[in-house]
């Protein structure tokens, strides 16, 4: 697990997020590694596709 200062706050260092139905997907903030670093801050945000039920499509 990452150090507390660098651990991604969105996924709490796990690298995975889940929606309200329990579907899991790679964290879009830290890109799945659980650590929020300067390189993550420099990446552009991408719009994720969703289906009609608002579930993420990967």
Secondary structure, 3 states (H helix, E strand, C coil): CCCCCCECCCCCCCCEEECCCCCEEECCCCCCCCECCHHHHHCCCCCCEECCCCCEEC
